[in-house]
Amino acid sequence: MPCRLSTLVRRAAAAALAALLFAVPAIIASGPALARGAPDSFADLAARLLPSVVNISTSQTLKTAGGDQGTPDMPQFPPGSPFEEFFHDFLERNLPKGDHQDVTPRKATSLGSGFIIDPSGYIVTNNHVIADADEITVILHDNTNLKAKVIGRDTKTDIALLKVKADKPLVAVSWGDSDVARVGDWVLAIGNPFGLGGSVTAGILSARQRDINSGPYDDFLQTDAPINRGNSGGPMFNMDGQVIGINTAIYSPSGGSIGIGFAIPSALAKEVVSELQDEADHTVHRGWLGVRIQAVTDEIAESLGLNKTQGALVASVNDKGPAQVAGIQPGDVILDFDGKDVSDMRRLPRLVAETPVNKTVPVTLWRKRAETTVKVKVGRLEESDQQLASAKEAPKKNSQPREQPG
C-alpha cells in the first residue's frame, strides 16, 4: 500500500510539473497581445500641458455698406453664398444712388488656438487663424494678454509662427514623433473651442495619411477627440505630453464635432516651423522636381506592364526643369524617389518638398516595361512656380463637408 501511494504521489507531482511547464509559455506568449488600457485619468497630464496652450484672438477691419448715411449694414455671409448676391442686388435696387457705395469700417474678431514651443515666446498656430488679421492677441493660461507679431507663415501647410514678449520665460512643450504614433493610440487635444479657452478633450488616433483636398501636402492624422471651431492651431498630444499634431480641420455637416477631426502631423510641422524660425529669411524652402503627375490606375498599370498599381505617372515636364534636365519623360512612372517608395501619386509631392534644395538624388522610373534609374538635382520651388506635382485627377465623389474650425 505505501508503494502504491508513493507511485500515485509521484505521478501527481509529474502531472502538476508538466502542466506548469506547458502553462508558463502560454502565459508569456499571451503578454504582447494585451492592449494598453485607458488611463485612469488625464488630469495630471492636462495640468502639466495647459499652461503651454494659448488662446488666439484676432481682429480685422472690414468695410460694410452704410453707416454714415444711415443706411443699413449688409449682413455678412460666406463668400459665394447666394444670400450675399441677393442682398447686394437688394441694396442696389432700394438705396438712393450713391448710398450703397459709402462704407464704414467695422471690426471683425475671430478666435483660435496655439501652443508655445520656446520659453522665449515662439508660438505655433494655423495660418488660417491669423490670416488677414490687423491685430493678434495671445491669451495665456493665466489670462495674461500679449500682443503677437507674425514671424513667418506657410500657406501650403497652413502653419504660422508667432512671437510674443513676456516678462518671464513661458512654459513650452516639445515635439513628438508622429511617425511612430499608431492607430488606436490615445491622444489629448487642448484648445479654445467656441471661445471656451483651456478645453481638454481625449480620443484615439483614428487613421493616418488622410487627404482632405486642402493642399498639396495633405497627410493628416485623423482623430475622434472632439474638435470644434476655435480648436484650430491647438496641439494634439500623445500620452507622453509631446505634440504629435496641430488640430486643423473637421468633417462636419453642421459645423460641430461629429468625431472626425484632422491634425497636421508633427513630422511635417516640425520641419516647417524650424524653417519659419530661421532668422535668415523666415521662409520655407522646398524641393522642386518640375513635373505634372497623375495617378496610376489599374488600367494604366496593366497597359504599362506594371505588376501592381503604384507610383506617379508623369503627364508633362517643365521646360528646363530638374526633371527634364535629368532625362525624365512624359509617360514615365516614378516608382522610387531618393530611396523612398512612391506608393501612390500623393506621396511624391511630399517626398520632393522635403528634399534639400540642390541635393542630387536617384529616381527609379518605369519606362518601356523595365526599371531605369536617373540622377536628379532637386531645384527650389518658388512661389511663382507651378505646383511641383499637380494632380490631374477628377474631384473625389461624395466628399463630406469640410470645415476649418478656426
C-alpha positions in Angstrom: 0.0 0.0 0.0 2.8 2.5 0.8 4.4 1.7 -2.5 1.1 2.4 -4.4 0.6 5.7 -2.5 4.2 6.7 -3.4 3.6 5.9 -7.0 0.4 8.0 -7.1 2.2 10.9 -5.4 5.0 10.8 -8.0 2.5 10.7 -10.8 0.5 13.6 -9.5 3.7 15.6 -9.0 4.9 14.9 -12.5 1.5 15.8 -13.9 1.5 19.1 -12.0 5.0 19.9 -13.2 4.1 19.2 -16.8 1.0 21.4 -16.5 3.1 24.2 -15.1 5.8 23.9 -17.8 3.2 24.0 -20.6 1.2 26.8 -18.9 4.1 29.2 -18.4 4.9 29.6 -22.1 1.2 30.2 -22.9 1.1 32.9 -20.3 4.3 34.5 -21.6 3.1 34.3 -25.2 -0.2 36.0 -24.5 1.5 39.0 -22.9 2.2 41.1 -26.1 -1.3 40.7 -27.3 -2.7 42.6 -24.3 -3.9 46.1 -25.3 -2.8 49.1 -23.3 -5.7 50.1 -21.1 -7.2 53.5 -20.9 -5.6 55.8 -18.3 -7.4 56.1 -15.0 -7.4 59.9 -15.5 -5.9 62.6 -17.8 -5.8 65.1 -15.0 -2.1 65.0 -14.3 -1.2 65.2 -17.9 -3.7 68.0 -18.6 -2.5 70.0 -15.6 1.1 69.8 -17.0 0.2 70.8 -20.5 -2.5 73.5 -20.1 0.0 76.4 -19.4 1.6 75.8 -22.8 -1.6 76.1 -24.8 -2.8 79.6 -25.6 -5.9 81.2 -27.0 -5.5 83.5 -30.0 -7.8 86.4 -30.7 -7.5 88.4 -33.9 -9.2 91.5 -35.2 -9.7 92.7 -38.7 -11.1 95.9 -40.1 -13.9 95.3 -42.5 -15.8 97.8 -44.7 -19.5 97.4 -44.9 -22.2 99.3 -46.7 -24.0 102.2 -45.0 -23.1 103.8 -41.6 -22.5 107.5 -42.4 -25.7 107.9 -44.4 -27.9 106.0 -42.0 -28.2 103.1 -44.4 -28.2 99.6 -43.1 -25.1 97.4 -42.9 -25.3 94.5 -45.4 -25.4 91.1 -43.5 -22.2 89.1 -43.7 -22.4 85.8 -45.5 -19.7 83.3 -46.6 -18.1 84.3 -49.9 -20.0 82.9 -52.8 -23.2 82.5 -50.8 -26.4 83.1 -52.8 -27.6 85.3 -50.0 -24.6 87.6 -50.5 -25.7 88.2 -54.1 -29.3 88.6 -53.1 -28.7 91.3 -50.5 -26.2 93.1 -52.8 -28.9 93.3 -55.6 -31.5 94.4 -53.0 -29.4 97.3 -51.8 -28.6 98.3 -55.4 -32.3 98.5 -56.2 -33.6 100.1 -53.0 -31.0 102.5 -51.7 -30.7 106.1 -53.1 -28.0 106.3 -55.8 -24.5 106.5 -54.2 -25.6 105.5 -50.7 -24.6 101.9 -51.2 -21.2 103.0 -52.2 -20.5 104.6 -48.8 -18.6 102.4 -46.4 -17.9 102.4 -42.7 -15.0 100.5 -41.1 -16.1 97.7 -38.8 -14.1 95.4 -36.6 -14.4 91.6 -37.0 -12.9 89.3 -34.5 -12.1 85.6 -34.6 -10.7 83.0 -32.1 -8.3 80.2 -32.4 -5.7 78.2 -30.5 -1.9 77.8 -30.4 0.9 76.4 -28.3 4.3 77.6 -27.0 7.3 75.8 -28.4 10.0 78.0 -26.9 10.2 79.8 -23.5 11.3 83.0 -25.3 7.8 83.3 -26.7 7.5 81.4 -30.1 4.0 80.2 -30.7 2.7 77.8 -33.4 -0.8 78.1 -34.8 -2.7 77.6 -38.1 -2.2 80.2 -40.8 -5.9 80.5 -41.4 -6.4 81.5 -37.7 -4.3 84.7 -38.2 -4.7 85.3 -42.0 -5.6 89.0 -42.8 -5.6 89.9 -39.1 -4.7 93.6 -38.3 -4.0 92.7 -34.7 -3.2 89.4 -32.9 -3.6 88.9 -29.2 -2.3 85.8 -27.4 -4.1 84.9 -24.1 -2.0 82.7 -21.8 -3.5 80.2 -19.4 -3.3 82.7 -16.5 -5.3 85.2 -18.7 -2.3 87.4 -19.4 -2.9 89.2 -22.8 0.2 89.7 -25.0 0.4 91.3 -28.4 1.9 89.0 -31.1 3.6 89.5 -34.4 3.8 87.1 -37.3 7.3 85.7 -37.7 6.5 83.6 -40.7 3.7 81.6 -42.4 3.4 78.8 -44.8 0.1 78.8 -46.7 0.7 75.4 -48.3 0.7 73.6 -45.0 -1.5 76.1 -43.1 1.1 76.8 -40.4 2.1 80.1 -38.9 4.7 81.1 -36.3 4.1 83.9 -33.9 6.3 85.7 -31.3 5.3 87.5 -28.1 7.3 89.3 -25.5 6.7 88.2 -21.9 8.1 89.3 -18.6 9.2 85.8 -17.7 10.1 82.6 -19.6 7.0 80.8 -20.8 6.1 77.1 -20.3 6.9 75.3 -23.6 6.1 71.9 -24.9 8.2 69.6 -27.1 7.6 67.9 -30.4 6.9 64.2 -30.6 7.3 61.8 -33.5 4.0 61.4 -35.3 5.6 58.7 -37.5 5.7 56.2 -34.6 2.1 57.0 -33.4 -0.2 54.1 -34.1 -3.8 54.0 -35.0 -5.6 53.3 -31.7 -3.2 55.2 -29.5 -4.8 57.7 -27.0 -4.4 61.4 -27.8 -5.3 64.6 -26.0 -6.5 67.8 -27.6 -6.4 71.2 -25.9 -7.7 74.4 -27.3 -10.2 77.2 -27.4 -13.4 75.8 -28.9 -16.1 78.5 -29.4 -14.1 80.8 -27.2 -14.2 78.4 -24.2 -10.4 78.6 -23.5 -8.5 75.8 -21.9 -10.8 73.0 -23.0 -9.4 69.4 -22.9 -10.7 66.5 -24.9 -9.5 63.0 -25.4 -9.8 60.3 -28.0 -7.7 58.0 -30.1 -5.8 58.2 -33.3 -8.4 57.0 -35.8 -6.4 56.9 -39.1 -3.2 58.2 -40.8 -2.3 59.8 -44.2 -5.7 61.4 -44.8 -6.1 63.6 -47.9 -8.9 66.1 -47.4 -8.0 68.2 -50.5 -6.9 71.2 -48.5 -3.4 71.5 -50.0 -0.6 69.8 -52.0 1.0 68.2 -49.0 -2.1 66.7 -47.3 -1.0 63.9 -44.9 -3.3 64.4 -42.0 -3.8 62.4 -38.8 -7.4 61.6 -38.0 -8.8 61.6 -34.5 -12.1 61.2 -32.8 -11.1 63.5 -30.0 -13.8 66.3 -30.1 -12.5 69.3 -32.1 -14.7 72.3 -32.8 -14.4 75.8 -34.2 -11.7 77.6 -32.2 -9.6 74.5 -31.8 -7.7 75.3 -35.0 -4.0 75.7 -34.3 -4.1 73.9 -31.0 -2.0 70.8 -30.2 -2.7 67.1 -30.3 -0.6 65.4 -27.6 0.4 61.8 -27.1 0.4 60.2 -23.7 4.0 61.4 -23.0 2.8 65.0 -23.4 4.5 65.6 -26.7 2.9 67.4 -29.6 2.3 64.9 -32.5 -0.2 67.1 -34.4 -1.7 70.5 -35.0 -5.5 70.4 -35.0 -6.6 72.0 -38.2 -9.9 70.8 -39.7 -13.0 68.7 -39.2 -15.6 66.9 -41.3 -19.0 68.2 -40.3 -22.4 68.8 -41.9 -23.3 71.2 -39.1 -20.1 72.9 -38.1 -19.8 71.0 -34.8 -17.8 67.9 -33.9 -19.0 64.6 -35.1 -15.8 62.8 -34.1 -13.8 63.3 -37.4 -11.0 65.7 -36.9 -7.7 66.2 -38.6 -4.3 67.3 -37.5 -1.1 68.2 -39.3 1.4 65.6 -38.3 4.4 66.8 -36.3 6.8 65.1 -38.7 5.8 67.7 -41.2 5.0 70.6 -38.9 8.3 70.4 -37.0 10.4 71.0 -40.2 8.2 73.8 -41.4 8.3 75.6 -38.1 12.1 75.2 -37.9 12.5 77.0 -41.2 10.0 79.7 -40.3 12.0 80.2 -37.1 15.3 80.6 -39.1 16.4 84.2 -38.8 17.8 84.2 -42.3 14.5 84.7 -44.1 11.7 83.0 -42.1 10.7 81.2 -45.3 10.1 77.5 -46.1 12.4 76.2 -48.8 11.0 73.3 -50.7 12.4 71.0 -53.2 11.1 71.1 -56.8 11.1 68.5 -59.5 9.3 70.2 -62.3 6.7 67.6 -63.3 3.0 67.3 -63.5 1.7 63.9 -62.4 -1.4 61.8 -62.3 -2.5 58.7 -60.5 -1.7 55.2 -61.8 -4.9 53.4 -62.2 -5.4 49.6 -62.6 -5.9 50.1 -66.3 -2.8 52.2 -66.7 -0.7 49.8 -64.7 -1.9 46.9 -66.9 -1.2 48.8 -70.1 2.4 49.7 -69.0 3.2 46.2 -67.7 3.4 47.1 -64.0 2.8 44.2 -61.6 0.7 46.4 -59.3 -0.8 49.8 -59.1 1.9 52.1 -57.8 3.9 55.1 -58.4 3.2 58.5 -60.1 2.7 58.8 -63.8 4.5 61.8 -65.4 2.0 63.7 -67.5 4.4 66.5 -68.5 7.7 68.1 -67.5 8.6 71.7 -67.1 10.9 73.1 -69.8 14.5 73.2 -68.4 13.3 72.0 -65.0 15.2 69.5 -62.9 13.2 66.5 -64.2 13.8 67.4 -67.9 17.5 68.0 -67.3 17.8 64.6 -65.7 16.0 62.9 -68.7 12.6 62.2 -67.1 10.0 62.0 -69.9 6.2 62.1 -70.1 4.8 58.6 -69.8 7.4 57.6 -67.2 6.2 56.2 -63.9 8.2 57.3 -60.8 8.5 54.3 -58.5 11.1 55.5 -56.1 12.5 58.9 -55.1 15.8 59.2 -53.1 15.4 55.6 -51.8 11.8 56.1 -50.7 9.0 54.1 -52.2 6.4 56.2 -54.1 3.4 54.0 -53.2 0.9 56.4 -54.9 0.8 59.7 -56.6 0.1 61.8 -53.5 3.3 60.6 -51.8 5.7 62.1 -54.4 5.0 65.9 -53.8 5.7 65.4 -50.1 8.9 63.5 -50.8 10.2 66.1 -53.2 9.2 69.0 -51.0 11.1 67.6 -48.0 14.3 67.1 -50.0 17.0 69.7 -49.5 17.4 72.1 -52.5 20.4 71.3 -54.8 20.6 67.7 -53.5 21.2 65.1 -56.2 19.0 62.1 -55.7 18.4 58.8 -57.5 14.9 58.4 -59.1 13.7 55.0 -60.2 11.4 55.0 -63.3 9.3 52.5 -65.1 9.9 53.0 -68.8 9.2 50.7 -71.7 8.2 47.8 -69.3 11.5 48.0 -67.4 13.1 49.9 -64.5 15.7 52.5 -65.1 17.4 55.0 -62.7 18.3 58.6 -63.3 20.0 61.2 -61.1 18.1 64.4 -60.4 19.5 67.6 -58.9 16.5 68.9 -56.9 15.6 72.6 -57.6 13.9 75.1 -55.4 10.1 75.6 -55.5 9.4 79.3 -55.9 6.0 80.9 -55.1 5.7 81.9 -58.8 6.3 78.3 -60.0 3.6 75.9 -60.8 2.7 73.3 -58.2 5.7 70.9 -58.0 3.5 67.9 -58.8 -0.1 68.8 -59.6 -2.8 66.1 -59.6 -4.9 65.7 -62.8 -7.5 63.6 -61.0 -11.1 64.4 -61.1 -12.5 65.7 -57.7 -13.5 63.0 -55.3 -17.1 62.0 -55.4 -19.4 62.1 -52.4 -16.8 64.0 -50.4 -18.0 65.1 -47.0 -18.4 68.7 -46.0 -15.2 70.1 -44.7 -14.8 72.8 -42.0 -11.7 74.6 -40.8 -12.7 75.0 -37.1 -10.6 78.2 -36.6 
